[in-house]
Amino acid sequence: MLIKKKIYINGRFLTQKITGVQRVAWEITASIDRIMYDNKDLQEQYELTVICPQLQTAPPLYTSLILRQSGKLEGHLWEQLELPFLSGDGYLLNLCNVAPLLKRDQAVMIHDTAVYAWPKAYSFIFRIWYKMNYMFTSCLADMLLTVSEFSKSELIKYVNTIPSKVHVTYPASVFKIDPTSKRNREGVGIGGAPYVLAVSSLSPHKNLKAVIKALHLLPFPDIRLFVVGGKFSQVFNNPDLESEDQQHVNFLGYVTDEQLAELYQKALCFVYPSYYEGFGLPPLEAMACGCPVVVSDRASLPEVCGEAALYCDPDKPESISSAIQKLYLNPDLVHTLVNRGYEQVCKFSFDSTASRILQLVLKNVNC
């Protein structure tokens, strides 16, 4: 009887609030599940288990992956103290930046190195922990995965990682393009009032203050700014943005995917003047929903957005304001960017990314 080789996926993300990193982990795991379901040969050779702390919510339903809730601890303690032993008889795939330091046979996906490039954006404890984890796992893990060529270059720069050890595996939009729901100019806005949409945390490197300043430079006083996302005060050193402009800025906090899709579809444009991104999922999500995009010309964003966005200088609110104004006044430009956005979104796929990750993992397992 053939003994199956065991592969584990660190499922701590199942217990966490969903931000970009956790969303990528959810989608890659779901895609791996589909790949395994469609491939009987892989099912006969390998046993894949998503292992996580005890869940307080309904568990995801996998068709081929095993879901195992194990251990008495939670959070970092579970990941560092229990997970290495729970996965001791197999290979471990970590998709959310950090990995257990006591585990040897493993791979880890590091999304960015912002704790090095933008240390002032993070709390002291968070910064020290992530730097230490990156340093150890870059040496001990069999391979590192990351989300863009830019992020790979940053890992090599800051963590002194061997280039051949780092593999780029792009994320994708969770929102699917629906040609039947293409927006029209008459449908823009909520209650007849146009708005600009931003989706991010309140971390300083997301540069939301510049968007608020840009709003005041517009010659159109009826345009508002909607901001979707959490504060994460335990992680980020947040500026006090919520007291900036109660009249023109609405902080919506967390919204459902359905609400977010509608916000994208009805926005005048999506603005993302971030100083630093390992990848940047929100611009792709906006494109998938038919929303024209304004992004900064820094970090990974030109790599991700290609020719499907208007670019701005994140240091200059007037540059952001000028891009918004162009979209407000030029329906033809909006139409062009929306169509380019649809084409750009199609270049990225969680299924192809999951397939590549699985191939890399199996190669290491079989070494």
SEDOVO-179813 format. One line per 4 residues: number of its first residue (from 1); for each residue x, y, z of C-alpha. Coordinates in steps of 0.02 Angstrom, whole numbers, padded with zeros to 5 digits. Each point is the difference from the previous one (the first is absolute). Layout:
N
NUM	X Y Z | ... $
This chain:
367
1	00000 00000 00000 | 00068 00171 -00051 | 00035 00114 00149 | -00055 00176 -00040 $
5	00119 00143 00029 | -00072 00128 00119 | -00012 00185 -00038 | -00073 00125 00123 $
9	-00066 00176 -00029 | 00015 00119 00147 | -00184 00043 00027 | 00020 00133 00133 $
13	-00071 00122 -00129 | -00170 -00085 00024 | -00008 00078 00174 | 00051 00176 -00054 $
17	-00095 00150 -00063 | 00011 00002 -00189 | 00115 00131 -00075 | 00101 -00016 -00160 $
21	00123 -00129 00068 | -00135 -00114 00071 | -00106 00018 -00156 | 00144 -00063 -00106 $
25	00022 -00149 00117 | -00186 -00042 -00009 | -00001 00007 -00190 | 00162 -00096 -00028 $
29	-00057 -00137 00120 | -00169 -00012 -00088 | 00087 -00013 -00168 | 00117 -00136 00064 $
33	-00154 -00093 00059 | -00074 00008 -00176 | 00163 -00057 -00079 | 00010 -00150 00115 $
37	-00182 -00044 -00033 | 00032 -00003 -00188 | 00160 -00101 00011 | -00021 -00180 00062 $
41	00185 -00037 -00018 | 00043 00138 00123 | -00133 -00064 00120 | 00081 -00173 -00003 $
45	00174 00067 00036 | -00027 00145 00120 | -00107 00040 00151 | -00030 00188 00018 $
49	-00063 00065 00167 | -00047 00176 00051 | 00045 00004 00184 | -00063 00141 00112 $
53	-00042 00046 00180 | -00176 -00032 00063 | -00119 00104 -00106 | -00133 00112 00076 $
57	-00093 00014 -00166 | -00066 -00123 -00129 | 00145 -00092 -00083 | 00028 00011 -00189 $
61	-00062 -00148 -00102 | 00140 -00083 -00098 | -00029 -00143 -00122 | 00175 -00077 -00001 $
65	00097 00086 00137 | -00014 -00060 00178 | -00042 00133 00130 | 00072 -00038 00171 $
69	-00028 00109 00153 | 00136 -00042 00125 | 00087 00071 00152 | -00048 00092 00157 $
73	00083 00167 -00037 | -00043 00136 -00125 | 00083 00141 -00098 | 00189 00015 -00001 $
77	00020 -00124 00142 | -00092 -00136 -00096 | 00099 00038 -00158 | 00170 -00002 00086 $
81	-00021 -00132 00135 | -00131 -00125 -00060 | 00001 00008 -00189 | 00179 -00065 -00022 $
85	-00047 -00160 00092 | -00172 -00017 -00078 | 00082 00007 -00172 | 00156 -00095 00050 $
89	-00029 -00148 -00115 | -00020 00103 -00158 | 00039 00155 -00100 | -00077 00167 00053 $
93	-00061 00140 -00114 | -00022 00171 00083 | -00094 00133 -00101 | -00008 00149 00119 $
97	00176 00071 00023 | 00054 -00089 00158 | 00045 -00181 00036 | 00045 -00105 00152 $
101	00185 00020 00040 | 00015 -00181 00063 | -00054 -00077 -00165 | 00126 -00049 -00135 $
105	-00094 -00076 -00148 | -00107 00147 -00050 | -00032 00142 -00123 | -00061 00174 00044 $
109	-00084 00136 -00102 | 00065 00172 00048 | -00111 00133 -00077 | 00111 00151 00028 $
113	00143 00071 00103 | -00089 00158 00057 | 00065 -00024 00178 | 00172 00041 -00072 $
117	-00048 00128 -00132 | -00131 00091 00106 | 00042 -00041 00183 | -00088 00156 00067 $
121	-00166 -00069 -00063 | 00003 -00145 00124 | -00001 -00023 00187 | 00168 -00042 00079 $
125	-00048 -00177 00054 | -00076 -00044 -00169 | 00153 00066 -00091 | 00126 -00095 00105 $
129	-00097 -00163 -00009 | -00021 00004 -00188 | 00182 00046 -00031 | 00058 -00144 00110 $
133	-00119 -00122 -00084 | 00051 00054 -00175 | 00184 -00017 00044 | -00018 -00177 00070 $
137	-00123 -00068 -00127 | 00099 00068 -00148 | 00145 -00107 00061 | -00093 -00154 00062 $
141	-00146 -00018 -00122 | 00025 -00102 -00158 | -00069 00141 -00106 | -00083 00169 00009 $
145	-00152 00052 -00101 | -00043 00181 -00033 | -00130 00097 -00097 | 00096 00108 -00126 $
149	00169 00027 -00079 | 00012 00160 00101 | -00029 -00096 00162 | 00131 -00128 -00051 $
153	00128 00137 -00026 | -00043 00072 00171 | 00024 -00168 00085 | 00170 -00017 -00080 $
157	00042 00178 00052 | -00058 -00001 00181 | 00008 -00183 00054 | 00152 -00046 -00106 $
161	-00096 -00147 -00073 | 00078 -00108 -00135 | -00092 00050 -00162 | -00023 -00180 -00059 $
165	-00092 -00039 00161 | -00138 00129 -00033 | -00144 -00039 -00118 | -00127 00130 -00061 $
169	-00181 -00060 00009 | -00123 00139 -00041 | -00168 00016 00090 | -00158 00047 -00094 $
173	-00167 00088 00023 | -00135 -00096 00092 | -00130 00101 -00095 | -00043 -00075 -00169 $
177	-00028 00106 -00154 | -00185 00004 -00045 | -00026 00082 -00171 | -00188 00010 00033 $
181	00027 00118 00147 | 00115 00126 -00084 | -00024 00168 00079 | -00068 00150 -00090 $
185	00033 00181 00040 | -00180 00030 00054 | 00020 -00134 00134 | 00150 00079 00085 $
189	-00022 00062 00178 | -00116 -00037 00145 | -00155 00106 00020 | 00055 00103 -00150 $
193	00163 00055 00085 | 00165 -00056 -00081 | 00136 -00072 00109 | 00180 -00057 -00007 $
197	00036 -00169 00081 | 00152 -00053 00101 | 00024 -00175 00070 | 00140 -00021 00126 $
201	00052 00003 00181 | 00042 00167 00080 | 00186 -00038 -00003 | 00106 00153 -00045 $
205	00077 -00086 -00152 | -00174 -00015 -00076 | 00005 00191 -00015 | -00184 00038 00030 $
209	00041 00176 00061 | 00056 00041 -00176 | -00169 -00057 -00068 | -00092 00112 00123 $
213	00110 00147 -00050 | -00030 -00040 -00184 | -00187 00003 00031 | 00011 00181 00060 $
217	00095 00048 -00157 | -00140 -00057 -00114 | -00113 00136 -00074 | -00149 -00114 00031 $
221	-00060 00021 00181 | -00131 -00137 -00016 | 00128 -00142 -00014 | 00021 -00102 00159 $
225	00128 -00129 00055 | -00053 -00172 00064 | 00133 -00099 00093 | -00020 -00188 00027 $
229	00114 -00093 00121 | 00052 -00023 00181 | 00118 00094 00116 | 00108 -00144 00066 $
233	00067 00105 00143 | 00093 -00152 00069 | 00100 -00009 -00162 | 00010 00173 -00076 $
237	00048 00169 00071 | -00158 00085 -00061 | -00017 00185 -00036 | -00159 00075 00069 $
241	-00085 00004 -00168 | -00177 -00020 00061 | -00002 00177 00069 | 00061 00075 -00164 $
245	-00158 00043 -00094 | -00167 -00064 00060 | -00094 00097 -00133 | 00085 -00071 -00155 $
249	00075 -00166 00060 | -00098 -00154 00053 | 00094 -00139 00091 | -00103 -00156 -00031 $
253	00108 -00128 00092 | -00023 -00180 -00056 | -00131 -00041 -00130 | -00056 -00164 -00080 $
257	00066 -00053 -00169 | -00170 00037 -00076 | 00001 00176 00073 | 00179 00028 -00057 $
261	-00040 -00055 -00178 | -00144 00125 -00005 | 00112 00138 00068 | 00128 -00036 -00137 $
265	-00134 -00003 -00135 | -00077 00167 00050 | 00160 00096 00040 | 00060 00141 -00110 $
269	00170 -00082 00017 | 00106 -00103 00119 | 00154 00090 00072 | 00151 -00092 00069 $
273	00149 00119 00023 | 00097 -00123 00109 | 00186 00023 00028 | 00032 -00185 00021 $
277	-00089 -00160 -00056 | 00063 -00176 -00023 | -00140 -00026 -00125 | -00156 00103 00029 $
281	-00162 -00097 -00020 | -00128 00143 00009 | 00045 00078 -00170 | -00030 -00168 -00086 $
285	-00164 -00021 00095 | -00055 00172 -00057 | 00045 -00041 -00181 | -00100 -00162 00008 $
289	-00152 00102 00055 | 00019 00125 -00143 | 00070 00141 00105 | 00137 00113 -00072 $
293	00156 00001 00108 | 00124 00133 00057 | 00157 -00072 00082 | 00171 00061 00052 $
297	00149 -00027 -00112 | 00096 -00089 00140 | 00045 -00176 00055 | -00096 -00144 -00082 $
301	-00147 00102 -00064 | 00065 00032 -00178 | 00041 -00186 -00012 | -00176 -00049 00053 $
305	-00103 00134 -00088 | 00095 00015 -00164 | -00085 00119 -00121 | -00170 -00017 00083 $
309	00019 00141 00127 | 00037 00185 00014 | 00160 00026 00099 | 00030 00137 00128 $
313	00145 00064 00105 | -00046 -00051 00179 | 00101 00146 00069 | -00107 00126 -00093 $
317	-00187 00013 00043 | -00020 00110 -00155 | 00055 -00148 -00107 | -00136 -00108 00078 $
321	-00127 00139 -00019 | 00046 00024 -00184 | -00028 -00185 -00037 | -00171 00001 00085 $
325	-00048 00156 -00096 | 00047 -00080 -00166 | -00117 -00146 00036 | -00140 00115 00057 $
329	00007 00101 -00161 | 00043 -00133 -00128 | -00124 -00145 -00027 | 00105 -00066 -00144 $
333	00152 -00018 00114 | -00109 -00091 00127 | -00060 -00119 -00136 | 00177 -00034 -00058 $
337	00065 -00034 00176 | -00147 -00113 00042 | 00032 -00108 -00154 | 00187 -00005 00033 $
341	-00039 -00047 00179 | -00101 -00151 -00054 | 00146 -00057 -00108 | 00124 00026 00142 $
345	-00102 -00100 00124 | 00001 -00149 -00119 | 00189 -00010 00012 | -00013 -00061 00180 $
349	-00079 -00161 00062 | -00005 -00085 00170 | -00016 -00169 -00085 | 00160 00022 -00099 $
353	00088 00070 00154 | -00057 -00146 00108 | 00056 -00123 -00135 | 00174 00077 -00002 $
357	00012 00000 00190 | -00055 -00182 00007 | 00130 -00048 -00131 | 00138 00087 00099 $
361	-00055 -00082 00162 | -00008 -00174 -00078 | 00173 00025 -00073 | 00069 00034 00174 $
365	-00099 -00141 00079 | 00074 -00123 -00126 | 00180 00059 00017 $
